[in-house]
Amino acid sequence: AAEKKSGEPVRCIGDGTVYNYHKCLKAILNRAVMFDKIDINPYDKLRGRFKKGDVKSLEFLTSEEMQAVESLHPVKGSTMAVARDLFVFQMHTGLSYADTQEFDFSQYTKKNGKWVNIGHRVKTGVEYMAMLTEECVRILESYGWTLPKIANAEYNHCLKALGVAAGVKTPLHSHLARHSFATRARAMGAHLDDIAKMLGHTNTVQTQRYAKIMPEQVFAQLEKIEKLTKINNDD
């Protein structure tokens, strides 16, 4: 690894980050060509490909760590309390941070006594399915059936502190809740296709496979996850 003269390590940009930078720049230049701002996209004449980098395994919380976070009860009305409630809400629904900030309870309907919704992700527009657990309902009731707004940077800053308070080794961040939801769902027997439908996967090829999954099947999996989660928490 590269080092400074002082002996301190130099923070380098990984292949994956470089690849994403070039991908974004190429897209911008394509739009410039489209609107006749430039004649050609230099990337079209570039030979070879940029390395995407090694695919790292996704981080997630264990069931015990998830329970440790849920057991935290910051001062009601504080920013820390808001961060805790949003993170728990994400862990129970698999919603992304952006989707929680655009959450609309009026879009949910009762099905077999549970609040469910077939919506579309804010960033990608991909369809997803969600069900509100009892903990989600409790959180919504405390905020007047809405979810509080919080800046992403402030949210993640609070999550770091909450993670320390809960004794979780993995630094908490908003997307970690989404990963944890999917991992727990898989561990409880949910099929990968069903989990993809719950999360609203963005891969077009995979989304075509999910299209044949019936909503009733996905909701059945969500109800199963809630029941098993409640049993585990009661233990």
MARBA-3410 file (N, C-alpha, C, O; in Angstrom, 1 decimal):
235
0.8,-1.2,0.0,0.0,0.0,0.0,0.9,1.2,0.0,1.9,1.2,0.6 ~ 0.4,2.3,-0.6,1.2,3.5,-0.7,1.2,4.2,0.7,0.3,4.1,1.5 ~ 2.3,4.8,1.0,2.5,5.5,2.2,3.1,6.9,2.1,3.8,7.1,1.1 ~ 2.7,7.8,2.9,3.2,9.1,3.0,4.6,9.0,3.6,5.0,8.0,4.2 ~ 5.4,10.1,3.4,6.8,10.1,4.0,6.7,10.0,5.5,7.7,9.5,6.1
5.7,10.4,6.1,5.6,10.3,7.5,5.3,8.9,8.0,5.3,8.6,9.2 ~ 5.0,8.0,7.0,4.7,6.6,7.4,3.2,6.4,7.5,2.8,5.2,7.7 ~ 2.4,7.4,7.3,0.9,7.2,7.4,0.4,6.7,6.1,0.9,7.2,5.0 ~ -0.5,5.8,6.1,-1.0,5.2,4.8,-1.8,6.3,4.0,-2.5,7.1,4.6 ~ -1.7,6.2,2.7,-2.4,7.1,1.8,-3.7,6.4,1.4,-3.7,5.3,0.9
-4.8,7.1,1.5,-6.1,6.6,1.1,-6.2,6.6,-0.4,-6.3,7.7,-1.0 ~ -6.3,5.5,-1.1,-6.4,5.4,-2.5,-7.8,5.1,-3.0,-8.6,4.5,-2.2 ~ -8.1,5.5,-4.2,-9.4,5.2,-4.8,-9.4,3.8,-5.4,-8.4,3.5,-6.2 ~ -10.3,3.0,-5.1,-10.4,1.6,-5.6,-10.9,1.5,-7.0,-11.4,2.5,-7.5 ~ -10.7,0.4,-7.6,-11.1,0.1,-9.0,-12.6,0.4,-9.2,-13.0,0.9,-10.2
-13.4,-0.1,-8.2,-14.8,0.1,-8.3,-15.2,1.5,-8.4,-16.1,1.9,-9.1 ~ -14.6,2.4,-7.5,-14.9,3.8,-7.5,-14.5,4.5,-8.8,-15.2,5.3,-9.4 ~ -13.3,4.1,-9.3,-12.8,4.7,-10.6,-13.8,4.3,-11.7,-14.1,5.1,-12.6 ~ -14.2,3.0,-11.7,-15.2,2.6,-12.7,-16.5,3.4,-12.7,-17.0,3.7,-13.8 ~ -17.0,3.6,-11.5,-18.2,4.4,-11.4,-18.1,5.8,-11.8,-19.0,6.4,-12.4
-16.9,6.4,-11.6,-16.6,7.8,-12.0,-16.7,7.9,-13.6,-17.3,8.7,-14.1 ~ -16.0,6.9,-14.2,-16.0,6.9,-15.7,-17.4,6.6,-16.2,-17.7,7.1,-17.3 ~ -18.1,5.7,-15.6,-19.5,5.4,-16.1,-20.3,6.6,-16.1,-21.1,6.9,-17.0 ~ -20.3,7.4,-15.0,-21.1,8.6,-14.9,-20.6,9.7,-15.9,-21.4,10.3,-16.6 ~ -19.3,9.8,-16.1,-18.8,10.8,-17.1,-19.2,10.4,-18.5,-19.5,11.2,-19.3
-19.1,9.1,-18.8,-19.5,8.6,-20.1,-21.0,8.9,-20.4,-21.3,9.3,-21.5 ~ -21.8,8.7,-19.4,-23.2,9.0,-19.6,-23.4,10.5,-19.8,-24.3,10.9,-20.7 ~ -22.7,11.4,-19.1,-22.8,12.8,-19.3,-22.4,13.2,-20.7,-23.1,14.0,-21.4 ~ -21.3,12.6,-21.2,-20.8,12.9,-22.5,-21.8,12.4,-23.6,-21.9,13.1,-24.6 ~ -22.4,11.3,-23.3,-23.5,10.8,-24.3,-24.6,11.8,-24.4,-25.1,12.0,-25.5
-25.0,12.4,-23.3,-26.0,13.5,-23.4,-25.6,14.7,-24.1,-26.3,15.4,-24.8 ~ -24.3,15.0,-23.9,-23.7,16.2,-24.6,-23.8,15.9,-26.1,-24.0,16.9,-26.9 ~ -23.5,14.7,-26.6,-23.6,14.4,-28.0,-25.0,14.5,-28.5,-25.3,15.0,-29.5 ~ -25.9,14.0,-27.6,-27.4,14.0,-28.0,-27.9,15.4,-28.2,-28.7,15.6,-29.1 ~ -27.4,16.4,-27.4,-27.8,17.7,-27.5,-26.9,18.6,-28.4,-26.9,19.8,-28.3
-26.0,17.9,-29.2,-25.1,18.6,-30.1,-24.2,19.6,-29.4,-23.8,20.6,-30.0 ~ -23.8,19.3,-28.2,-22.8,20.1,-27.5,-21.4,19.7,-28.0,-20.4,20.5,-28.0 ~ -21.2,18.4,-28.3,-19.9,17.9,-28.8,-20.2,16.9,-29.9,-21.4,16.4,-30.0 ~ -19.2,16.6,-30.8,-19.5,15.8,-31.9,-19.5,14.3,-31.6,-20.3,13.5,-32.1 ~ -18.5,13.9,-30.8,-18.4,12.5,-30.5,-18.0,12.3,-29.0,-17.6,13.2,-28.4
-18.3,11.1,-28.5,-17.9,10.8,-27.1,-16.6,10.1,-27.2,-16.4,9.0,-27.8 ~ -15.6,10.7,-26.6,-14.2,10.1,-26.6,-14.2,8.7,-26.1,-13.3,7.9,-26.5 ~ -15.1,8.3,-25.2,-15.1,7.0,-24.7,-15.4,5.9,-25.8,-15.0,4.8,-25.7 ~ -16.1,6.4,-26.9,-16.4,5.4,-28.0,-15.1,4.9,-28.7,-15.1,3.8,-29.3 ~ -14.0,5.7,-28.6,-12.8,5.2,-29.2,-11.8,4.6,-28.3,-10.7,4.2,-28.6
-12.3,4.5,-27.0,-11.4,3.9,-26.0,-11.4,2.4,-26.1,-12.5,1.8,-26.1 ~ -10.2,1.8,-26.1,-10.2,0.3,-26.2,-10.0,-0.3,-24.8,-9.4,0.4,-23.9 ~ -10.5,-1.4,-24.6,-10.4,-2.1,-23.3,-11.5,-1.6,-22.4,-12.3,-0.7,-22.7 ~ -11.5,-2.1,-21.2,-12.5,-1.8,-20.2,-11.9,-1.4,-18.9,-10.8,-1.9,-18.6 ~ -12.5,-0.6,-18.1,-12.1,-0.3,-16.8,-12.5,-1.4,-15.8,-13.5,-2.0,-16.0
-11.6,-1.7,-14.9,-11.9,-2.8,-13.9,-13.0,-2.3,-13.0,-13.0,-1.2,-12.5 ~ -14.0,-3.2,-12.8,-15.1,-3.0,-11.9,-14.6,-3.1,-10.4,-15.3,-2.6,-9.5 ~ -13.5,-3.9,-10.3,-13.1,-4.1,-8.9,-13.7,-5.4,-8.3,-14.7,-5.9,-8.9 ~ -13.1,-5.8,-7.3,-13.7,-7.0,-6.6,-15.0,-6.7,-6.0,-15.2,-5.7,-5.4 ~ -15.9,-7.7,-6.1,-17.2,-7.5,-5.5,-17.1,-7.9,-4.0,-16.9,-9.0,-3.7
-17.4,-6.9,-3.2,-17.3,-7.2,-1.7,-18.6,-7.7,-1.2,-19.7,-7.4,-1.7 ~ -18.5,-8.6,-0.3,-19.7,-9.2,0.3,-20.5,-8.0,1.1,-19.9,-7.2,1.7 ~ -21.8,-8.1,1.0,-22.6,-7.0,1.6,-22.6,-7.2,3.2,-22.6,-8.3,3.7 ~ -22.5,-6.1,3.8,-22.5,-6.1,5.3,-24.0,-6.2,5.7,-24.9,-5.7,5.1 ~ -24.2,-6.8,6.9,-25.5,-6.9,7.4,-25.4,-7.2,8.9,-24.4,-7.6,9.4
-26.5,-7.0,9.6,-26.6,-7.2,11.1,-27.2,-8.6,11.4,-28.1,-9.0,10.6 ~ -26.7,-9.2,12.4,-27.2,-10.5,12.8,-28.5,-10.2,13.5,-28.8,-9.0,13.9 ~ -29.3,-11.2,13.8,-30.6,-11.0,14.5,-30.4,-10.4,15.9,-31.1,-9.6,16.3 ~ -29.3,-10.8,16.5,-29.0,-10.3,17.8,-28.6,-8.8,17.8,-29.0,-8.1,18.6 ~ -27.9,-8.4,16.7,-27.5,-7.0,16.6,-28.7,-6.2,16.2,-28.8,-5.1,16.7
-29.6,-6.7,15.4,-30.8,-6.0,15.1,-31.7,-5.8,16.3,-32.2,-4.7,16.5 ~ -31.8,-6.8,17.2,-32.5,-6.6,18.4,-31.9,-5.6,19.3,-32.5,-4.9,20.1 ~ -30.5,-5.6,19.3,-29.8,-4.6,20.2,-30.1,-3.2,19.8,-30.3,-2.3,20.6 ~ -30.2,-3.0,18.5,-30.5,-1.6,18.0,-32.0,-1.3,18.3,-32.3,-0.2,18.7 ~ -32.9,-2.2,18.2,-34.3,-2.0,18.5,-34.5,-1.7,20.0,-35.4,-1.0,20.4
-33.6,-2.3,20.8,-33.8,-2.1,22.3,-33.3,-0.7,22.7,-33.6,-0.3,23.9 ~ -32.7,0.1,21.8,-32.3,1.4,22.2,-33.6,2.3,22.2,-34.5,2.2,21.4 ~ -33.6,3.2,23.2,-34.7,4.2,23.3,-34.2,5.6,23.7,-34.2,6.0,24.8 ~ -33.7,6.3,22.7,-33.2,7.7,22.9,-34.3,8.6,23.4,-35.5,8.2,23.3 ~ -34.0,9.7,23.8,-35.0,10.7,24.3,-36.0,11.0,23.2,-35.6,11.3,22.1
-37.3,10.8,23.5,-38.3,11.0,22.6,-38.3,12.4,22.0,-38.2,13.4,22.7 ~ -38.4,12.5,20.7,-38.4,13.8,20.0,-37.0,14.2,19.6,-36.9,15.2,18.8 ~ -36.0,13.6,20.0,-34.6,13.9,19.7,-34.2,13.4,18.3,-34.9,12.5,17.8 ~ -33.2,13.9,17.7,-32.7,13.5,16.4,-32.3,12.0,16.5,-32.5,11.3,15.5 ~ -31.7,11.6,17.6,-31.2,10.3,17.8,-32.4,9.3,17.8,-32.4,8.2,17.2
-33.5,9.7,18.4,-34.8,8.9,18.4,-35.3,8.7,17.0,-35.8,7.7,16.6 ~ -35.3,9.8,16.2,-35.8,9.8,14.8,-34.9,8.8,14.0,-35.4,8.0,13.3 ~ -33.6,8.9,14.2,-32.7,8.0,13.5,-32.9,6.6,13.8,-32.9,5.7,13.0 ~ -33.1,6.3,15.1,-33.4,4.9,15.6,-34.6,4.4,15.0,-34.6,3.3,14.5 ~ -35.7,5.2,15.0,-37.0,4.7,14.5,-36.9,4.5,13.0,-37.5,3.5,12.5
-36.3,5.4,12.2,-36.2,5.2,10.8,-35.4,3.9,10.4,-35.8,3.2,9.5 ~ -34.3,3.7,11.2,-33.5,2.5,10.9,-34.2,1.2,11.2,-34.2,0.3,10.4 ~ -35.0,1.2,12.3,-35.8,0.0,12.7,-36.8,-0.2,11.6,-37.1,-1.3,11.2 ~ -37.5,0.9,11.1,-38.5,0.9,10.1,-37.9,0.2,8.8,-38.5,-0.6,8.2 ~ -36.7,0.6,8.5,-36.0,0.1,7.3,-35.7,-1.4,7.5,-35.9,-2.2,6.6
-35.3,-1.8,8.7,-35.0,-3.2,9.0,-36.2,-4.1,8.9,-36.1,-5.3,8.5 ~ -37.4,-3.5,9.1,-38.6,-4.3,9.1,-39.3,-4.3,7.7,-40.2,-5.1,7.5 ~ -38.9,-3.3,6.9,-39.6,-3.2,5.6,-38.7,-3.4,4.4,-39.1,-3.8,3.3 ~ -37.4,-3.2,4.6,-36.4,-3.3,3.5,-36.4,-2.0,2.6,-35.8,-2.0,1.6 ~ -37.2,-1.0,3.0,-37.2,0.3,2.3,-35.9,1.0,2.3,-35.1,0.9,3.3
-35.5,1.7,1.3,-34.3,2.5,1.3,-34.5,3.8,2.0,-35.7,4.1,2.3 ~ -33.5,4.5,2.3,-33.6,5.8,2.9,-34.5,6.7,2.1,-35.4,7.4,2.6 ~ -34.3,6.8,0.8,-35.0,7.7,-0.1,-36.5,7.3,-0.1,-37.4,8.2,-0.1 ~ -36.8,6.0,0.0,-38.2,5.6,0.0,-38.9,6.0,1.4,-40.1,6.2,1.4 ~ -38.1,5.9,2.5,-38.7,6.3,3.8,-39.0,7.8,3.8,-40.0,8.3,4.4
-38.2,8.6,3.1,-38.4,10.1,3.1,-39.6,10.5,2.2,-40.1,11.6,2.3 ~ -40.1,9.5,1.3,-41.2,9.8,0.5,-42.4,8.9,0.9,-43.4,8.7,0.2 ~ -42.3,8.3,2.1,-43.3,7.4,2.6,-44.7,8.0,2.7,-44.8,9.1,3.1 ~ -45.7,7.3,2.2,-47.1,7.8,2.2,-48.0,6.7,2.7,-48.2,5.7,1.9 ~ -48.4,6.8,3.9,-49.3,5.7,4.5,-50.6,5.5,3.7,-51.1,4.5,3.7
-51.1,6.6,3.0,-52.3,6.5,2.3,-52.2,5.5,1.2,-53.3,5.1,0.6 ~ -51.0,5.1,0.8,-50.8,4.1,-0.3,-51.0,2.7,0.2,-51.1,1.8,-0.6 ~ -51.1,2.5,1.5,-51.2,1.2,2.1,-52.6,0.8,2.3,-53.5,1.6,2.6 ~ -52.9,-0.5,2.1,-54.2,-1.1,2.3,-54.2,-2.3,3.1,-53.1,-2.9,3.3 ~ -55.3,-2.6,3.8,-55.3,-3.8,4.7,-55.5,-5.1,3.9,-56.4,-5.2,3.0
-54.7,-6.1,4.1,-54.8,-7.4,3.5,-54.6,-8.4,4.6,-53.5,-8.5,5.1 ~ -55.6,-9.2,4.9,-55.5,-10.2,5.9,-55.0,-9.6,7.3,-54.3,-10.2,8.0 ~ -55.5,-8.4,7.5,-55.3,-7.7,8.8,-53.9,-7.0,8.8,-53.5,-6.5,9.8 ~ -53.2,-7.0,7.7,-51.9,-6.4,7.6,-51.9,-5.2,6.6,-52.6,-5.3,5.6 ~ -51.1,-4.2,6.9,-51.0,-3.0,6.0,-49.9,-3.4,5.0,-48.8,-3.6,5.3
-50.3,-3.4,3.7,-49.4,-3.8,2.6,-49.5,-2.7,1.5,-50.5,-2.0,1.4 ~ -48.5,-2.8,0.7,-48.4,-1.8,-0.4,-47.6,-2.3,-1.6,-46.5,-3.0,-1.4 ~ -48.0,-2.1,-2.8,-47.2,-2.3,-4.0,-46.9,-1.0,-4.5,-47.7,-0.3,-5.1 ~ -45.6,-0.5,-4.4,-45.2,0.8,-4.8,-44.1,0.8,-5.7,-43.7,-0.3,-6.3 ~ -43.5,1.9,-6.0,-42.3,2.0,-6.9,-41.2,2.8,-6.2,-41.5,3.9,-5.5
-40.0,2.3,-6.3,-38.9,3.0,-5.6,-38.7,4.4,-6.1,-38.9,4.6,-7.3 ~ -38.3,5.3,-5.3,-38.1,6.7,-5.6,-37.0,6.9,-6.7,-37.2,7.6,-7.6 ~ -35.9,6.2,-6.5,-34.7,6.4,-7.3,-34.8,5.7,-8.7,-34.4,6.2,-9.7 ~ -35.4,4.5,-8.7,-35.4,3.7,-9.9,-36.7,3.5,-10.5,-36.8,3.2,-11.7 ~ -37.8,3.7,-9.8,-39.1,3.5,-10.3,-39.5,2.0,-10.4,-40.6,1.7,-10.9
-38.6,1.2,-9.9,-38.9,-0.3,-9.9,-39.9,-0.6,-8.9,-39.9,-0.1,-7.8 ~ -40.8,-1.5,-9.2,-41.9,-1.9,-8.3,-41.4,-2.7,-7.1,-40.5,-3.6,-7.3 ~ -41.9,-2.5,-6.0,-41.6,-3.3,-4.8,-42.8,-3.6,-4.0,-43.9,-3.0,-4.2 ~ -42.7,-4.5,-3.1,-43.8,-4.8,-2.2,-43.4,-4.7,-0.7,-42.3,-5.1,-0.4 ~ -44.2,-4.2,0.1,-43.9,-4.0,1.5,-45.0,-4.2,2.4,-46.2,-4.1,2.0
-44.7,-4.7,3.6,-45.8,-4.9,4.6,-45.3,-4.3,5.9,-44.1,-4.4,6.3 ~ -46.2,-3.6,6.6,-45.9,-3.0,7.9,-46.0,-4.0,9.1,-47.1,-4.5,9.3 ~ -45.0,-4.2,9.8,-45.0,-5.1,11.0,-45.6,-4.3,12.1,-45.9,-3.1,12.0 ~ -45.9,-4.9,13.2,-46.4,-4.3,14.4,-45.5,-3.1,14.9,-46.0,-2.1,15.3 ~ -44.2,-3.4,14.8,-43.2,-2.3,15.2,-43.3,-1.1,14.3,-43.2,0.0,14.7
-43.5,-1.4,13.0,-43.7,-0.3,12.0,-44.9,0.5,12.3,-44.9,1.8,12.3 ~ -46.0,-0.1,12.6,-47.2,0.5,13.0,-47.1,1.4,14.2,-47.6,2.5,14.3 ~ -46.3,0.8,15.2,-46.1,1.6,16.5,-45.3,2.8,16.2,-45.6,3.9,16.7 ~ -44.3,2.7,15.3,-43.5,3.9,15.0,-44.3,4.9,14.2,-44.3,6.1,14.6 ~ -45.1,4.5,13.3,-46.0,5.4,12.5,-47.0,6.1,13.4,-47.2,7.3,13.3
-47.6,5.4,14.4,-48.5,6.0,15.3,-47.9,7.1,16.1,-48.5,8.1,16.4 ~ -46.6,6.9,16.5,-45.9,7.9,17.3,-45.6,9.2,16.5,-45.4,10.2,17.1 ~ -45.6,9.1,15.2,-45.3,10.3,14.4,-46.6,10.7,13.6,-46.5,11.4,12.6 ~ -47.8,10.3,14.1,-49.0,10.8,13.4,-49.2,10.1,12.0,-49.7,10.8,11.1 ~ -48.7,8.9,11.9,-48.9,8.1,10.6,-48.0,8.7,9.5,-48.4,8.5,8.3
-47.0,9.4,9.8,-46.0,9.8,8.8,-44.6,9.4,9.3,-44.5,9.0,10.5 ~ -43.6,9.5,8.4,-42.3,9.2,8.9,-41.5,10.6,8.9,-41.7,11.4,8.0 ~ -40.7,10.8,9.9,-40.0,12.1,10.0,-39.0,12.2,8.9,-38.4,11.3,8.4 ~ -38.7,13.5,8.6,-37.7,13.8,7.6,-36.4,14.1,8.3,-36.3,14.7,9.4 ~ -35.3,13.6,7.7,-34.0,13.9,8.2,-32.9,13.8,7.1,-33.0,12.9,6.2
-32.0,14.7,7.1,-30.9,14.7,6.1,-30.1,13.5,6.1,-29.8,13.0,7.2 ~ -29.7,12.9,5.0,-29.0,11.7,4.9,-27.7,11.7,5.7,-27.4,10.8,6.4 ~ -27.0,12.8,5.6,-25.7,13.0,6.3,-25.9,12.9,7.8,-25.2,12.3,8.6 ~ -26.9,13.7,8.3,-27.3,13.7,9.7,-27.8,12.4,10.2,-27.4,11.9,11.3 ~ -28.5,11.7,9.3,-29.1,10.4,9.7,-27.9,9.4,9.9,-27.9,8.7,10.9
-27.0,9.3,9.0,-25.9,8.4,9.1,-25.0,8.7,10.2,-24.4,7.9,10.8 ~ -24.8,10.0,10.5,-24.0,10.5,11.7,-24.6,9.9,13.0,-23.9,9.4,13.8 ~ -25.9,10.0,13.1,-26.6,9.5,14.3,-26.5,8.0,14.4,-26.4,7.5,15.5 ~ -26.6,7.4,13.2,-26.6,5.9,13.2,-25.2,5.4,13.7,-25.2,4.4,14.4 ~ -24.2,6.1,13.4,-22.8,5.7,13.9,-22.9,5.6,15.5,-22.4,4.7,16.1
-23.4,6.7,16.1,-23.5,6.8,17.5,-24.4,5.7,18.1,-24.1,5.1,19.1 ~ -25.5,5.5,17.4,-26.5,4.4,17.9,-25.8,3.0,17.8,-26.1,2.2,18.7 ~ -25.0,2.8,16.8,-24.3,1.5,16.7,-23.4,1.3,17.8,-23.3,0.2,18.4 ~ -22.7,2.3,18.2,-21.8,2.2,19.3,-22.5,1.9,20.6,-22.2,1.1,21.4 ~ -23.7,2.7,20.8,-24.5,2.5,22.0,-25.1,1.1,22.1,-25.2,0.5,23.2
-25.3,0.5,20.9,-25.9,-0.9,20.9,-24.9,-2.0,20.9,-25.2,-3.1,21.0 ~ -23.6,-1.5,20.9,-22.5,-2.5,20.9,-22.3,-3.3,19.6,-21.8,-4.4,19.6 ~ -22.7,-2.7,18.5,-22.6,-3.3,17.2,-21.3,-2.9,16.6,-20.9,-1.8,16.5 ~ -20.5,-3.9,16.2,-19.2,-3.7,15.6,-19.2,-3.0,14.2,-18.4,-2.2,13.9 ~ -20.2,-3.5,13.4,-20.3,-2.9,12.1,-20.9,-1.5,12.1,-21.9,-1.3,12.7
-20.1,-0.5,11.6,-20.7,0.9,11.6,-22.0,1.0,10.9,-22.2,0.5,9.8 ~ -23.0,1.5,11.6,-24.3,1.6,11.0,-24.4,2.7,10.0,-23.8,3.7,10.1 ~ -25.1,2.3,8.9,-25.5,3.3,7.9,-26.8,2.9,7.3,-27.3,1.8,7.5 ~ -27.5,3.9,6.6,-28.9,3.6,6.2,-29.1,2.4,5.4,-30.1,1.7,5.6 ~ -28.2,2.1,4.5,-28.4,1.0,3.6,-28.2,-0.4,4.3,-28.6,-1.4,3.8
-27.5,-0.3,5.4,-27.2,-1.5,6.2,-28.5,-2.2,6.7,-28.6,-3.4,6.8 ~ -29.5,-1.4,7.0,-30.8,-1.9,7.4,-31.5,-2.7,6.3,-32.1,-3.7,6.5 ~ -31.4,-2.2,5.1,-31.9,-2.9,3.9,-31.2,-4.2,3.7,-31.9,-5.2,3.4 ~ -29.9,-4.2,3.8,-29.2,-5.5,3.6,-29.6,-6.5,4.7,-29.7,-7.7,4.5 ~ -29.8,-6.0,5.9,-30.1,-6.8,7.1,-31.5,-7.4,6.9,-31.7,-8.6,7.2
-32.4,-6.6,6.4,-33.8,-7.1,6.1,-33.7,-8.3,5.1,-34.3,-9.4,5.4 ~ -33.0,-8.1,4.0,-32.9,-9.2,3.0,-32.2,-10.4,3.5,-32.6,-11.5,3.3 ~ -31.1,-10.2,4.3,-30.4,-11.4,4.9,-31.3,-12.2,5.8,-31.3,-13.4,5.8 ~ -32.0,-11.5,6.7,-32.9,-12.2,7.6,-34.0,-12.9,6.9,-34.4,-14.0,7.3 ~ -34.5,-12.2,5.9,-35.6,-12.9,5.1,-35.1,-14.1,4.5,-35.8,-15.2,4.5
-33.9,-14.1,3.9,-33.4,-15.3,3.3,-33.1,-16.4,4.3,-33.4,-17.6,4.1 ~ -32.6,-16.0,5.5,-32.4,-17.0,6.6,-33.6,-17.6,7.1,-33.6,-18.8,7.6 ~ -34.8,-16.9,7.0,-36.0,-17.4,7.4,-36.8,-18.2,6.3,-37.9,-18.6,6.5 ~ -36.1,-18.4,5.2,-36.7,-19.3,4.2,-37.3,-18.6,3.0,-37.9,-19.3,2.1 ~ -37.3,-17.3,2.9,-37.9,-16.6,1.8,-37.1,-16.9,0.5,-35.9,-16.9,0.6
-37.8,-17.0,-0.6,-37.1,-17.3,-1.9,-36.4,-16.0,-2.4,-36.9,-14.9,-2.1 ~ -35.3,-16.2,-3.1,-34.6,-15.0,-3.6,-35.5,-14.1,-4.5,-35.4,-12.9,-4.5 ~ -36.3,-14.8,-5.3,-37.2,-14.0,-6.2,-38.2,-13.2,-5.4,-38.5,-12.0,-5.8 ~ -38.7,-13.7,-4.3,-39.6,-13.0,-3.5,-38.9,-11.8,-2.8,-39.4,-10.7,-2.7 ~ -37.7,-12.0,-2.3,-36.9,-11.0,-1.7,-36.6,-9.9,-2.6,-36.7,-8.7,-2.3
-36.3,-10.2,-3.9,-36.1,-9.2,-4.9,-37.3,-8.3,-5.1,-37.2,-7.1,-5.4 ~ -38.5,-9.0,-5.1,-39.7,-8.2,-5.3,-40.0,-7.3,-4.1,-40.5,-6.2,-4.2 ~ -39.6,-7.8,-2.9,-39.8,-6.9,-1.7,-38.9,-5.7,-1.8,-39.3,-4.6,-1.4 ~ -37.7,-5.9,-2.3,-36.7,-4.8,-2.3,-36.9,-3.9,-3.5,-36.4,-2.7,-3.5 ~ -37.5,-4.4,-4.6,-37.6,-3.6,-5.8,-36.2,-3.6,-6.5,-35.6,-2.5,-6.6
-35.8,-4.7,-7.0,-34.5,-4.9,-7.6,-34.4,-4.0,-8.9,-35.4,-3.9,-9.6 ~ -33.2,-3.5,-9.2,-33.0,-2.6,-10.3,-32.5,-3.3,-11.5,-32.5,-2.7,-12.6 ~ -32.0,-4.5,-11.4,-31.5,-5.2,-12.6,-32.6,-5.7,-13.5,-33.5,-6.4,-13.1 ~ -32.5,-5.2,-14.8,-33.6,-5.5,-15.7,-33.8,-7.0,-16.0,-34.9,-7.4,-16.0 ~ -32.7,-7.7,-16.2,-32.8,-9.1,-16.5,-33.4,-9.8,-15.3,-34.3,-10.7,-15.5
-33.0,-9.5,-14.1,-33.6,-10.2,-12.9,-35.0,-9.8,-12.7,-35.8,-10.6,-12.2 ~ -35.3,-8.5,-13.0,-36.7,-8.0,-12.8,-37.7,-8.8,-13.7,-38.8,-9.0,-13.3 ~ -37.2,-9.2,-14.9,-38.1,-9.9,-15.7,-38.4,-11.3,-15.1,-39.5,-11.8,-15.3 ~ -37.5,-11.8,-14.4,-37.8,-13.1,-13.7,-38.8,-12.9,-12.6,-39.6,-13.8,-12.2 ~ -38.7,-11.7,-11.9,-39.5,-11.5,-10.8,-41.0,-11.2,-11.2,-41.9,-11.3,-10.4
-41.1,-10.8,-12.4,-42.5,-10.4,-12.9,-43.5,-11.5,-12.8,-44.7,-11.1,-12.7 ~ -43.1,-12.7,-12.7,-44.1,-13.8,-12.6,-44.5,-14.1,-11.2,-45.3,-15.0,-11.0 ~ -43.8,-13.5,-10.3,-44.1,-13.7,-8.9,-45.4,-13.0,-8.5,-45.6,-11.8,-8.7 ~ -46.4,-13.8,-8.0,-47.7,-13.2,-7.6,-47.6,-12.4,-6.3,-46.9,-12.9,-5.4 ~ -48.3,-11.3,-6.2,-48.4,-10.6,-5.0,-48.8,-11.4,-3.7,-48.2,-11.2,-2.7
-49.7,-12.3,-3.9,-50.1,-13.1,-2.8,-49.0,-13.9,-2.2,-48.9,-14.1,-1.0 ~ -48.1,-14.4,-3.1,-47.0,-15.2,-2.7,-46.0,-14.4,-1.9,-45.5,-14.8,-0.9 ~ -45.8,-13.2,-2.4,-44.8,-12.3,-1.7,-45.4,-11.9,-0.3,-44.6,-11.9,0.7 ~ -46.7,-11.5,-0.3,-47.3,-11.1,1.0,-47.2,-12.3,2.0,-47.1,-12.1,3.2 ~ -47.4,-13.5,1.5,-47.3,-14.7,2.4,-45.9,-14.8,3.0,-45.8,-15.1,4.2
-44.9,-14.5,2.2,-43.5,-14.6,2.7,-43.3,-13.4,3.8,-42.7,-13.7,4.8 ~ -43.9,-12.3,3.5,-43.7,-11.1,4.4,-44.4,-11.5,5.8,-43.8,-11.1,6.8 ~ -45.6,-12.1,5.7,-46.3,-12.4,6.9,-45.5,-13.5,7.7,-45.5,-13.4,8.9 ~ -44.9,-14.4,7.0,-44.1,-15.4,7.6,-42.9,-14.8,8.3,-42.5,-15.2,9.5 ~ -42.2,-13.9,7.7,-41.1,-13.2,8.3,-41.5,-12.5,9.6,-40.8,-12.5,10.6
-42.6,-11.8,9.5,-43.1,-11.0,10.7,-43.4,-11.9,11.9,-43.0,-11.7,13.0 ~ -44.0,-13.1,11.6,-44.4,-14.0,12.7,-43.1,-14.6,13.3,-43.0,-14.7,14.5 ~ -42.1,-15.0,12.5,-40.9,-15.6,13.0,-40.1,-14.5,13.7,-39.4,-14.8,14.7 ~ -40.1,-13.3,13.2,-39.4,-12.2,13.9,-40.0,-11.9,15.3,-39.2,-11.8,16.3 ~ -41.3,-11.9,15.4,-42.0,-11.7,16.6,-41.7,-12.8,17.6,-41.5,-12.5,18.8
-41.7,-14.1,17.2,-41.4,-15.2,18.0,-40.0,-15.1,18.6,-39.7,-15.3,19.8 ~ -39.0,-14.7,17.7,-37.6,-14.6,18.1,-37.4,-13.5,19.1,-36.7,-13.7,20.1 ~ -38.1,-12.4,18.9,-38.0,-11.3,19.8,-38.6,-11.6,21.2,-38.1,-11.1,22.2 ~ -39.7,-12.3,21.1,-40.3,-12.7,22.4,-39.5,-13.6,23.2,-39.5,-13.6,24.4 ~ -38.7,-14.5,22.5,-37.8,-15.4,23.2,-36.7,-14.6,23.9,-35.8,-15.2,24.6
END
